[in-house]
């Protein structure tokens, strides 16, 4: 990694302080860092601190006679193996999406021919605004990669999605793009979200799964270099960078999509698959009648985890299941491990506040080797730990 270089663009926002730790991590790994500090970014971190940690000059002015004479913004934009924007503010994203070039950061992004990784950071309302969503879609279509944002408390006092990813997560994403990562050349299948079983044309049997943990795992695996196929139930989560997504609704559709994605080196079954479905879906909407509610006959859905674990000759080398429990978590996880035939189970207690549909998770890893209990952490952090463990198992 000592021959790799990163051009780090620091945008304006309170999250800019995290770029100091990110710079330290990169330099510790031997990666060269050349910083561009925007005028807004300089309100939160100083050129001196950034320069000291990067061990390089900080660039900030587009019309600097000295800088243009020594290097020039064109050469600067192509002097590194990867351009990283952290924090990627709504303003920087808008400029990059629309090809503006009014300052050094925006001009560099327009002039570069190198891969670009952005770590967004902004207020939750700004992140959810239609303009930002359009810019995000444009940048992804242009080939820009993203890490984060995370969900959580913000400096403005609000709570939601928009926090910049932690330096360790950005660091992992950078290494994955620079060297391919420990999962380079591996194909990993991930299922996420709920399934929806049709009762009639407008009603379904489903559950409360948001898909956040599964999508976070898919993104983490991709950042470690894996080719990821994500089979997703009906959720509104954005597709992680570098992930191939297949949308389904029912459990039978999910199973078919998983089998079509084989062979795979690993399978991570995070989806909350409905255990049962109506024996027959009504062709027209059911109406209230004098005879009371209809009597539903339910039949068992296919067991996707057990099917993949028993699949021969295309069984993935590592098959991971999830157990969302409300009581006796370890006991149920051990029983599921034996019953399904998978390699390990990620178990959690979904009655804990903020787990089902929230930003955090508390999990235990149950395998034949024993039980590991992990401290409560953000779902992105949990996802990266799971991805790293899969990489170790495959190695």
Secondary structure by P-SEA (a helix, b strand, c coil): cccbbbbbbbcccccccaaaaaaaaaaaacbbbbbbbcaaaaacccaaaaaaaacbbbbcccccaaaaaaccaaaaaacccbbbbccccaaaaaaaaacccccaaaaaaaacccbbbbbccccccccccaaaaaaaaaaaaaccccccccccccccccccccccccaaaaaaaaaaaacccccccbbbbbbbbbbbbbccccbbbbccccaaaaaaaaaaaaaaccbbbbbcccccccccccbbbbbbccaaaaaaaaaaaccccbbbccccccccccccccccbbbbccccbbbbbbbbcccaaaaaaacccccccbbbbbbbcccaaaaaaaaaaaaaccccccccccccccccccccbbbbbbcccbbbbbccccaaaaaaaaaaaaaaaac
